[in-house]
Amino acid sequence: MKLISTNRQIALELGFIFCIGLLSLTWFNDGLMLVASGFEPPIDRMRYFLWTITWWDHLHATGFANPGALPNLLFGMFAVFTKFIGLELINWERLLFFIWFTGSGVSAYILSRVLNLGSVARITASLFYMMNMFTLVIIWDVAQGMVQNAYAFMPLV
């Protein structure tokens, strides 16, 4: 009976975090995309994916070796997968921010459970990790490039 009660409490706590994660969907006004200096979503997601699987960038002069594209492979795979299932570009970006924002809270929650913290401490840690001033100004401002992935899932490491 205690296991059912514990599982129900975990489900309620994670449900609360997912509901708070829906706040990220309010960042988009009138169907406009978020584009800032460091993060420019790929307009052509297939071309972006093909760019992530090549070591040669032919777009500048005679070209150059670009091994830095390979770390973006998972991001490119996600982009092209959402294109194949028919997700529009604006909805792809919304989903991406929802995953990052909610994922940061869930990963902080998992870390709190591993550290054996109480229920209030787990929720507080998750909410603080999602919405502290550093994240609201720097991380979710999008001007920092792809630092969102690392920040969102760092507690899982």
C-alpha positions, 0 to 999 in steps of 0.5 A, a space after each residue: 500500500 505504501 508503494 502505491 501511495 509513493 508512486 501516486 505522490 511522485 506522479 502528482 509532483 511530476 504532474 505539477 512540474 509538467 504544468 509549470 513547464 507549460 509556461 514556456 508556451 506563453 513565451 511565443 506571441 502571435 505565432 512568432 518564433 523566438 530568434 536571438 543572437 545565438 540561437 537561430 532555428 534552422 528554417 530548412 530542417 532537412 538541410 540542417 540535418 544533412 549539415 550535421 552529418 558531414 565533416 565538410 562545409 562548402 558554404 564558405 570560399 572553397 570549403 573547410 573541415 567542420 568537425 564541430 557540426 557533428 555534436 549537433 547530430 541529435 539536435 538535427 535528428 530531432 529537427 528532421 524527425 519533427 519535420 517528417 511527422 508534419 510539425 510546423 517550424 513554430 510548433 517545433 520551436 515551442 516543443 523544443 523549449 517545452 522539453 528544455 524548460 520542463 526537462 530542467 525541472 524533471 532532472 532537478 527533481 530526479 536529483 532531489 529524489 536521489 539525494 533523498 530530499 523531502 517532497 517540499 524540497 524536491 518541488 522547491 529545488 525543481 522550481 528554483 532550477 527551472 525559474 531562478 534569475 540566472 535561467 530566466 535572464 541567461 538560459 531561456 533568453 536564447 542568446 546563448 546558443 545551445 547551452 539550454 541542453 546542457 543546463 536542462 539535463 546537467 542534474 542527471 549527470 
